[in-house]
Amino acid sequence: MKRLTALLLLALFSMSTLTACNTMAGVGKDVQKVGDKVEDKAEDCKDGKC
């Protein structure tokens, strides 16, 4: 019974860790897109054409 409980906890922990990695990767991509937009706007305003 203890072995089954330990395996179940290990499986749940592994699943939550993998899910968190995918979530963080998605957040990183979103932040990168926002940064690109800000950079593009800064380049447009650099010439005074805002």
C-alpha distance matrix in Angstrom:
0.0 3.8 5.4 5.2 6.3 8.6 10.0 10.6 12.4 14.2 15.4 16.6 18.4 20.0 21.3 22.7 24.4 26.0 27.2 28.7 30.5 32.1 33.1 34.8 36.6 37.9 39.1 40.8 42.7 43.8 45.0 46.9 48.6 49.7 51.0 53.0 54.6 55.6 57.0 59.0 60.4 61.3 63.2 65.1 66.1 67.1 70.4 71.0 70.3 67.5
3.8 0.0 3.8 5.5 5.1 6.1 8.6 9.8 10.6 12.2 14.2 15.4 16.4 18.2 20.0 21.2 22.4 24.4 25.8 26.9 28.7 30.6 31.6 32.9 34.8 36.4 37.4 38.9 41.0 42.2 43.2 45.0 47.0 48.0 49.1 51.2 52.9 53.7 55.0 57.2 58.6 59.3 61.2 63.2 64.1 65.0 68.4 69.0 68.5 65.7
5.4 3.8 0.0 3.8 5.4 5.1 6.1 8.5 9.9 10.5 12.2 14.3 15.3 16.3 18.3 20.0 20.9 22.5 24.3 25.7 27.0 28.9 30.3 31.5 33.1 34.9 36.1 37.4 39.4 40.9 42.0 43.5 45.5 46.8 47.8 49.7 51.6 52.5 53.7 55.8 57.4 58.1 59.8 61.9 63.0 63.8 67.1 67.9 67.3 64.7
5.2 5.5 3.8 0.0 3.8 5.4 5.1 6.1 8.6 9.8 10.5 12.3 14.2 15.3 16.5 18.4 19.9 21.2 22.6 24.4 25.9 27.3 28.7 30.4 31.9 33.3 34.7 36.3 38.0 39.3 40.7 42.3 44.1 45.4 46.6 48.4 50.1 51.3 52.6 54.5 56.0 57.0 58.8 60.6 61.8 62.8 66.0 66.7 65.9 63.3
6.3 5.1 5.4 3.8 0.0 3.8 5.5 5.1 6.2 8.5 9.9 10.6 12.2 14.1 15.4 16.6 18.3 20.1 21.2 22.5 24.5 26.1 27.0 28.6 30.5 31.9 32.9 34.6 36.6 37.7 38.8 40.7 42.5 43.5 44.8 46.9 48.4 49.4 50.8 52.9 54.2 55.1 57.0 58.9 59.8 60.9 64.2 64.7 64.1 61.3
8.6 6.1 5.1 5.4 3.8 0.0 3.8 5.4 5.2 6.1 8.6 10.0 10.5 12.2 14.3 15.4 16.4 18.3 20.0 21.0 22.6 24.6 25.7 26.9 28.7 30.5 31.5 32.9 35.0 36.3 37.3 39.0 41.0 42.1 43.1 45.2 47.0 47.8 49.0 51.2 52.7 53.4 55.2 57.3 58.2 59.1 62.5 63.1 62.6 60.0
10.0 8.6 6.1 5.1 5.5 3.8 0.0 3.8 5.5 5.0 6.1 8.6 9.8 10.4 12.3 14.3 15.2 16.5 18.3 19.9 21.2 22.8 24.3 25.8 27.2 28.9 30.3 31.6 33.4 34.9 36.2 37.7 39.6 41.0 42.0 43.8 45.7 46.8 47.9 49.9 51.5 52.4 54.1 56.0 57.2 58.1 61.4 62.2 61.5 58.9
10.6 9.8 8.5 6.1 5.1 5.4 3.8 0.0 3.8 5.4 5.1 6.2 8.6 9.9 10.7 12.4 14.2 15.5 16.6 18.4 20.2 21.5 22.6 24.5 26.1 27.4 28.7 30.4 32.2 33.3 34.7 36.5 38.1 39.4 40.7 42.6 44.2 45.3 46.7 48.6 50.0 51.1 52.9 54.7 55.8 56.9 60.1 60.7 59.9 57.2
12.4 10.6 9.9 8.6 6.2 5.2 5.5 3.8 0.0 3.8 5.4 5.1 6.1 8.5 9.9 10.6 12.2 14.3 15.4 16.5 18.5 20.3 21.0 22.5 24.5 25.9 26.9 28.5 30.6 31.7 32.7 34.6 36.5 37.5 38.7 40.8 42.4 43.3 44.7 46.8 48.1 49.0 50.9 52.8 53.7 54.8 58.1 58.6 58.0 55.3
14.2 12.2 10.5 9.8 8.5 6.1 5.0 5.4 3.8 0.0 3.8 5.5 5.1 6.1 8.6 10.0 10.5 12.3 14.2 15.3 16.6 18.6 20.0 21.1 22.7 24.6 25.8 27.0 29.0 30.5 31.5 33.1 35.1 36.4 37.3 39.2 41.1 42.1 43.2 45.3 46.9 47.7 49.4 51.4 52.5 53.4 56.7 57.4 56.9 54.3
15.4 14.2 12.2 10.5 9.9 8.6 6.1 5.1 5.4 3.8 0.0 3.8 5.5 5.1 6.2 8.6 9.9 10.7 12.3 14.3 15.5 16.9 18.4 20.1 21.4 22.9 24.5 25.9 27.6 29.0 30.5 31.9 33.6 35.1 36.3 38.0 39.8 41.0 42.2 44.1 45.7 46.8 48.4 50.2 51.5 52.5 55.7 56.5 55.7 53.1
16.6 15.4 14.3 12.3 10.6 10.0 8.6 6.2 5.1 5.5 3.8 0.0 3.8 5.5 5.2 6.2 8.6 10.0 10.6 12.3 14.4 15.7 16.5 18.4 20.2 21.3 22.5 24.4 26.2 27.2 28.6 30.4 32.0 33.2 34.6 36.5 38.0 39.1 40.6 42.5 43.9 44.9 46.8 48.5 49.6 50.8 54.0 54.5 53.7 51.0
18.4 16.4 15.3 14.2 12.2 10.5 9.8 8.6 6.1 5.1 5.5 3.8 0.0 3.8 5.5 5.2 6.1 8.7 9.9 10.6 12.4 14.5 15.3 16.5 18.5 20.2 21.0 22.5 24.7 25.9 26.8 28.6 30.6 31.6 32.7 34.8 36.5 37.3 38.7 40.8 42.2 43.0 44.9 46.8 47.8 48.8 52.1 52.7 52.1 49.5
20.0 18.2 16.3 15.3 14.1 12.2 10.4 9.9 8.5 6.1 5.1 5.5 3.8 0.0 3.8 5.5 5.1 6.2 8.6 9.9 10.7 12.6 14.3 15.5 16.8 18.7 20.1 21.2 23.1 24.7 25.9 27.3 29.2 30.7 31.7 33.4 35.4 36.5 37.5 39.5 41.2 42.1 43.7 45.7 46.9 47.8 51.0 51.8 51.2 48.7
21.3 20.0 18.3 16.5 15.4 14.3 12.3 10.7 9.9 8.6 6.2 5.2 5.5 3.8 0.0 3.8 5.4 5.2 6.2 8.6 10.0 10.9 12.3 14.4 15.6 16.8 18.5 20.1 21.6 22.9 24.5 26.1 27.6 29.1 30.5 32.1 33.7 35.1 36.4 38.1 39.7 40.9 42.5 44.2 45.6 46.7 49.8 50.5 49.6 47.1
22.7 21.2 20.0 18.4 16.6 15.4 14.3 12.4 10.6 10.0 8.6 6.2 5.2 5.5 3.8 0.0 3.8 5.5 5.1 6.1 8.7 10.0 10.4 12.2 14.3 15.4 16.4 18.3 20.2 21.1 22.4 24.3 26.0 27.0 28.4 30.4 31.9 32.9 34.4 36.3 37.7 38.7 40.6 42.3 43.4 44.6 47.8 48.3 47.6 44.9
24.4 22.4 20.9 19.9 18.3 16.4 15.2 14.2 12.2 10.5 9.9 8.6 6.1 5.1 5.4 3.8 0.0 3.8 5.4 5.1 6.3 8.9 9.9 10.6 12.5 14.4 15.3 16.5 18.7 20.1 21.0 22.6 24.7 25.9 26.8 28.8 30.7 31.6 32.7 34.9 36.4 37.2 38.9 41.0 42.0 42.9 46.2 47.0 46.4 43.9
26.0 24.4 22.5 21.2 20.1 18.3 16.5 15.5 14.3 12.3 10.7 10.0 8.7 6.2 5.2 5.5 3.8 0.0 3.8 5.4 5.1 6.5 8.7 10.0 10.8 12.7 14.4 15.5 17.0 18.8 20.2 21.4 23.2 24.9 25.9 27.4 29.4 30.7 31.7 33.5 35.3 36.4 37.8 39.7 41.1 42.1 45.2 46.1 45.3 42.9
27.2 25.8 24.3 22.6 21.2 20.0 18.3 16.6 15.4 14.2 12.3 10.6 9.9 8.6 6.2 5.1 5.4 3.8 0.0 3.8 5.4 5.2 6.2 8.7 10.0 10.8 12.4 14.3 15.6 16.8 18.5 20.1 21.5 23.0 24.5 26.1 27.6 29.0 30.4 32.1 33.6 34.9 36.5 38.2 39.5 40.7 43.8 44.4 43.5 40.9
28.7 26.9 25.7 24.4 22.5 21.0 19.9 18.4 16.5 15.3 14.3 12.3 10.6 9.9 8.6 6.1 5.1 5.4 3.8 0.0 3.8 5.5 5.0 6.1 8.6 9.8 10.5 12.2 14.3 15.3 16.3 18.2 20.1 21.1 22.3 24.3 26.0 26.9 28.3 30.3 31.7 32.7 34.5 36.4 37.4 38.5 41.7 42.3 41.6 39.0
30.5 28.7 27.0 25.9 24.5 22.6 21.2 20.2 18.5 16.6 15.5 14.4 12.4 10.7 10.0 8.7 6.3 5.1 5.4 3.8 0.0 3.8 5.4 5.2 6.2 8.7 9.9 10.5 12.5 14.4 15.3 16.5 18.6 20.2 21.0 22.7 24.7 25.8 26.8 28.8 30.6 31.4 32.9 35.0 36.2 37.1 40.3 41.2 40.5 38.2
32.1 30.6 28.9 27.3 26.1 24.6 22.8 21.5 20.3 18.6 16.9 15.7 14.5 12.6 10.9 10.0 8.9 6.5 5.2 5.5 3.8 0.0 3.8 5.5 5.1 6.3 8.7 9.9 10.8 12.5 14.4 15.4 16.9 18.8 20.1 21.3 23.1 24.7 25.8 27.4 29.2 30.4 31.8 33.6 35.1 36.2 39.2 40.1 39.1 36.8
33.1 31.6 30.3 28.7 27.0 25.7 24.3 22.6 21.0 20.0 18.4 16.5 15.3 14.3 12.3 10.4 9.9 8.7 6.2 5.0 5.4 3.8 0.0 3.8 5.4 5.1 6.3 8.7 10.0 10.7 12.4 14.3 15.6 16.8 18.4 20.1 21.5 22.8 24.4 26.1 27.4 28.7 30.5 32.1 33.3 34.6 37.7 38.3 37.3 34.7
34.8 32.9 31.5 30.4 28.6 26.9 25.8 24.5 22.5 21.1 20.1 18.4 16.5 15.5 14.4 12.2 10.6 10.0 8.7 6.1 5.2 5.5 3.8 0.0 3.8 5.3 5.0 6.1 8.7 9.8 10.4 12.2 14.3 15.3 16.3 18.3 20.1 21.0 22.2 24.3 25.8 26.7 28.5 30.4 31.5 32.5 35.7 36.4 35.8 33.3
36.6 34.8 33.1 31.9 30.5 28.7 27.2 26.1 24.5 22.7 21.4 20.2 18.5 16.8 15.6 14.3 12.5 10.8 10.0 8.6 6.2 5.1 5.4 3.8 0.0 3.8 5.5 5.1 6.4 8.8 10.0 10.6 12.6 14.5 15.3 16.6 18.8 20.2 21.0 22.8 24.7 25.7 27.0 29.0 30.5 31.4 34.4 35.4 34.7 32.5
37.9 36.4 34.9 33.3 31.9 30.5 28.9 27.4 25.9 24.6 22.9 21.3 20.2 18.7 16.8 15.4 14.4 12.7 10.8 9.8 8.7 6.3 5.1 5.3 3.8 0.0 3.8 5.4 5.2 6.3 8.7 9.9 10.8 12.6 14.3 15.5 17.0 18.7 20.0 21.4 23.1 24.5 26.0 27.5 29.1 30.4 33.2 34.0 32.9 30.5
39.1 37.4 36.1 34.7 32.9 31.5 30.3 28.7 26.9 25.8 24.5 22.5 21.0 20.1 18.5 16.4 15.3 14.4 12.4 10.5 9.9 8.7 6.3 5.0 5.5 3.8 0.0 3.8 5.4 5.1 6.1 8.5 9.9 10.7 12.2 14.3 15.5 16.6 18.3 20.1 21.3 22.5 24.4 26.0 27.1 28.4 31.5 32.0 31.2 28.6
40.8 38.9 37.4 36.3 34.6 32.9 31.6 30.4 28.5 27.0 25.9 24.4 22.5 21.2 20.1 18.3 16.5 15.5 14.3 12.2 10.5 9.9 8.7 6.1 5.1 5.4 3.8 0.0 3.8 5.4 5.2 6.1 8.7 10.0 10.5 12.3 14.4 15.4 16.3 18.4 20.1 20.9 22.5 24.5 25.7 26.6 29.8 30.7 30.1 27.8
42.7 41.0 39.4 38.0 36.6 35.0 33.4 32.2 30.6 29.0 27.6 26.2 24.7 23.1 21.6 20.2 18.7 17.0 15.6 14.3 12.5 10.8 10.0 8.7 6.4 5.2 5.4 3.8 0.0 3.8 5.5 5.1 6.3 8.8 9.8 10.6 12.6 14.4 15.2 16.6 18.6 19.9 21.1 22.8 24.6 25.6 28.5 29.5 28.5 26.4
43.8 42.2 40.9 39.3 37.7 36.3 34.9 33.3 31.7 30.5 29.0 27.2 25.9 24.7 22.9 21.1 20.1 18.8 16.8 15.3 14.4 12.5 10.7 9.8 8.8 6.3 5.1 5.4 3.8 0.0 3.8 5.4 5.2 6.4 8.7 9.9 10.9 12.6 14.3 15.5 16.9 18.5 20.2 21.5 22.9 24.4 27.3 27.8 26.7 24.3
45.0 43.2 42.0 40.7 38.8 37.3 36.2 34.7 32.7 31.5 30.5 28.6 26.8 25.9 24.5 22.4 21.0 20.2 18.5 16.3 15.3 14.4 12.4 10.4 10.0 8.7 6.1 5.2 5.5 3.8 0.0 3.8 5.4 5.1 6.1 8.6 10.0 10.6 12.2 14.3 15.4 16.4 18.4 20.1 21.1 22.3 25.4 26.0 25.4 22.9
46.9 45.0 43.5 42.3 40.7 39.0 37.7 36.5 34.6 33.1 31.9 30.4 28.6 27.3 26.1 24.3 22.6 21.4 20.1 18.2 16.5 15.4 14.3 12.2 10.6 9.9 8.5 6.1 5.1 5.4 3.8 0.0 3.8 5.4 5.0 6.2 8.7 9.9 10.4 12.3 14.3 15.2 16.5 18.5 20.0 20.8 23.8 24.9 24.2 22.3
48.6 47.0 45.5 44.1 42.5 41.0 39.6 38.1 36.5 35.1 33.6 32.0 30.6 29.2 27.6 26.0 24.7 23.2 21.5 20.1 18.6 16.9 15.6 14.3 12.6 10.8 9.9 8.7 6.3 5.2 5.4 3.8 0.0 3.8 5.4 5.1 6.4 8.8 9.8 10.6 12.5 14.3 15.4 16.8 18.6 19.9 22.6 23.5 22.3 20.2
49.7 48.0 46.8 45.4 43.5 42.1 41.0 39.4 37.5 36.4 35.1 33.2 31.6 30.7 29.1 27.0 25.9 24.9 23.0 21.1 20.2 18.8 16.8 15.3 14.5 12.6 10.7 10.0 8.8 6.4 5.1 5.4 3.8 0.0 3.8 5.4 5.1 6.3 8.6 9.9 10.7 12.3 14.3 15.5 16.6 18.3 21.1 21.5 20.6 18.1
51.0 49.1 47.8 46.6 44.8 43.1 42.0 40.7 38.7 37.3 36.3 34.6 32.7 31.7 30.5 28.4 26.8 25.9 24.5 22.3 21.0 20.1 18.4 16.3 15.3 14.3 12.2 10.5 9.8 8.7 6.1 5.0 5.4 3.8 0.0 3.8 5.4 5.1 6.1 8.6 9.9 10.4 12.3 14.3 15.3 16.2 19.4 20.2 19.8 17.7
53.0 51.2 49.7 48.4 46.9 45.2 43.8 42.6 40.8 39.2 38.0 36.5 34.8 33.4 32.1 30.4 28.8 27.4 26.1 24.3 22.7 21.3 20.1 18.3 16.6 15.5 14.3 12.3 10.6 9.9 8.6 6.2 5.1 5.4 3.8 0.0 3.8 5.5 5.0 6.1 8.6 9.8 10.6 12.4 14.3 15.2 17.9 19.2 18.3 16.7
54.6 52.9 51.6 50.1 48.4 47.0 45.7 44.2 42.4 41.1 39.8 38.0 36.5 35.4 33.7 31.9 30.7 29.4 27.6 26.0 24.7 23.1 21.5 20.1 18.8 17.0 15.5 14.4 12.6 10.9 10.0 8.7 6.4 5.1 5.4 3.8 0.0 3.8 5.4 5.1 6.2 8.6 9.9 10.6 12.4 14.2 16.6 17.2 16.0 13.9
55.6 53.7 52.5 51.3 49.4 47.8 46.8 45.3 43.3 42.1 41.0 39.1 37.3 36.5 35.1 32.9 31.6 30.7 29.0 26.9 25.8 24.7 22.8 21.0 20.2 18.7 16.6 15.4 14.4 12.6 10.6 9.9 8.8 6.3 5.1 5.5 3.8 0.0 3.8 5.4 5.1 6.1 8.6 9.9 10.5 12.1 15.1 15.4 14.9 12.6
57.0 55.0 53.7 52.6 50.8 49.0 47.9 46.7 44.7 43.2 42.2 40.6 38.7 37.5 36.4 34.4 32.7 31.7 30.4 28.3 26.8 25.8 24.4 22.2 21.0 20.0 18.3 16.3 15.2 14.3 12.2 10.4 9.8 8.6 6.1 5.0 5.4 3.8 0.0 3.8 5.4 5.0 6.3 8.7 9.9 10.4 13.5 14.7 14.5 13.1
59.0 57.2 55.8 54.5 52.9 51.2 49.9 48.6 46.8 45.3 44.1 42.5 40.8 39.5 38.1 36.3 34.9 33.5 32.1 30.3 28.8 27.4 26.1 24.3 22.8 21.4 20.1 18.4 16.6 15.5 14.3 12.3 10.6 9.9 8.6 6.1 5.1 5.4 3.8 0.0 3.8 5.4 5.1 6.3 8.8 9.9 12.1 13.4 12.4 11.3
60.4 58.6 57.4 56.0 54.2 52.7 51.5 50.0 48.1 46.9 45.7 43.9 42.2 41.2 39.7 37.7 36.4 35.3 33.6 31.7 30.6 29.2 27.4 25.8 24.7 23.1 21.3 20.1 18.6 16.9 15.4 14.3 12.5 10.7 9.9 8.6 6.2 5.1 5.4 3.8 0.0 3.8 5.4 5.0 6.2 8.5 10.7 11.1 10.0 8.1
61.3 59.3 58.1 57.0 55.1 53.4 52.4 51.1 49.0 47.7 46.8 44.9 43.0 42.1 40.9 38.7 37.2 36.4 34.9 32.7 31.4 30.4 28.7 26.7 25.7 24.5 22.5 20.9 19.9 18.5 16.4 15.2 14.3 12.3 10.4 9.8 8.6 6.1 5.0 5.4 3.8 0.0 3.8 5.4 5.1 6.0 9.2 9.9 10.2 8.8
63.2 61.2 59.8 58.8 57.0 55.2 54.1 52.9 50.9 49.4 48.4 46.8 44.9 43.7 42.5 40.6 38.9 37.8 36.5 34.5 32.9 31.8 30.5 28.5 27.0 26.0 24.4 22.5 21.1 20.2 18.4 16.5 15.4 14.3 12.3 10.6 9.9 8.6 6.3 5.1 5.4 3.8 0.0 3.8 5.5 5.1 7.5 9.5 9.5 9.6
65.1 63.2 61.9 60.6 58.9 57.3 56.0 54.7 52.8 51.4 50.2 48.5 46.8 45.7 44.2 42.3 41.0 39.7 38.2 36.4 35.0 33.6 32.1 30.4 29.0 27.5 26.0 24.5 22.8 21.5 20.1 18.5 16.8 15.5 14.3 12.4 10.6 9.9 8.7 6.3 5.0 5.4 3.8 0.0 3.8 5.5 6.3 7.5 6.3 6.4
66.1 64.1 63.0 61.8 59.8 58.2 57.2 55.8 53.7 52.5 51.5 49.6 47.8 46.9 45.6 43.4 42.0 41.1 39.5 37.4 36.2 35.1 33.3 31.5 30.5 29.1 27.1 25.7 24.6 22.9 21.1 20.0 18.6 16.6 15.3 14.3 12.4 10.5 9.9 8.8 6.2 5.1 5.5 3.8 0.0 3.8 5.3 5.0 5.3 4.7
67.1 65.0 63.8 62.8 60.9 59.1 58.1 56.9 54.8 53.4 52.5 50.8 48.8 47.8 46.7 44.6 42.9 42.1 40.7 38.5 37.1 36.2 34.6 32.5 31.4 30.4 28.4 26.6 25.6 24.4 22.3 20.8 19.9 18.3 16.2 15.2 14.2 12.1 10.4 9.9 8.5 6.0 5.1 5.5 3.8 0.0 3.8 5.5 7.4 8.2
70.4 68.4 67.1 66.0 64.2 62.5 61.4 60.1 58.1 56.7 55.7 54.0 52.1 51.0 49.8 47.8 46.2 45.2 43.8 41.7 40.3 39.2 37.7 35.7 34.4 33.2 31.5 29.8 28.5 27.3 25.4 23.8 22.6 21.1 19.4 17.9 16.6 15.1 13.5 12.1 10.7 9.2 7.5 6.3 5.3 3.8 0.0 3.8 5.5 8.0
71.0 69.0 67.9 66.7 64.7 63.1 62.2 60.7 58.6 57.4 56.5 54.5 52.7 51.8 50.5 48.3 47.0 46.1 44.4 42.3 41.2 40.1 38.3 36.4 35.4 34.0 32.0 30.7 29.5 27.8 26.0 24.9 23.5 21.5 20.2 19.2 17.2 15.4 14.7 13.4 11.1 9.9 9.5 7.5 5.0 5.5 3.8 0.0 3.8 5.7
70.3 68.5 67.3 65.9 64.1 62.6 61.5 59.9 58.0 56.9 55.7 53.7 52.1 51.2 49.6 47.6 46.4 45.3 43.5 41.6 40.5 39.1 37.3 35.8 34.7 32.9 31.2 30.1 28.5 26.7 25.4 24.2 22.3 20.6 19.8 18.3 16.0 14.9 14.5 12.4 10.0 10.2 9.5 6.3 5.3 7.4 5.5 3.8 0.0 3.8
67.5 65.7 64.7 63.3 61.3 60.0 58.9 57.2 55.3 54.3 53.1 51.0 49.5 48.7 47.1 44.9 43.9 42.9 40.9 39.0 38.2 36.8 34.7 33.3 32.5 30.5 28.6 27.8 26.4 24.3 22.9 22.3 20.2 18.1 17.7 16.7 13.9 12.6 13.1 11.3 8.1 8.8 9.6 6.4 4.7 8.2 8.0 5.7 3.8 0.0
